[in-house]
Amino acid sequence: MRQRCLNKKSEQYKNWGGRGIKICDKWLKFEGFLEDMGERPENKTLDRKDNNGNYCKENCRWATVKQQCNNTRRNIKINGMSIADFSKKIGIREATLRSRISTGWSMEEILSGKRKISKYELGEFKNAEEVAKYFKIHRVRVYQRFWEGWKIIGDKFVKN
């Protein structure tokens, strides 16, 4: 925690301190950290609940490796669960679920396994490739935005 947030020479600094992640003043002394968090339980490490939040009592917990893997910035959450956990819950392979999300399937389509032929109101655009080119964003981002409920209104791509 200290190396990641305070040591600018650390390789990991850019992903913590470099992003503005801070350590609360109380935790700058080990005694303050120990008072708030207690001794480290066996097989657990320190985890921030909100990956964009600081290291402090309200935002930290002792977590298992699995909990930490499910709580990363790059992990997409569905109904508060990681893709891995959600795929197990609904009985769809994780790779299949990731593919459906990245290509813009709605939740209804994901769960039914059936893709609707005309999913989006694209206006004058014929497909996501044209949308991506027009708005100068990656095609996968177009799918993600549609999945998140964005719409094309006139010449703008807006979130509902």
Secondary structure, DSSP 8 states (H G I E B T S, - for coil): -HHHHH-TTSTTGGGTGGGT--B-GGGGSHHHHHHHH-S--TT-EEEESSTTS-BSGGGEEEE-HHHHHTS-TTS-EETTEEHHHHHHHHT--HHHHHHHHHTT--HHHHHHT---SS----TT--SHHHHHHHHTS-HHHHHHHHHTTEEEETTEEEE-
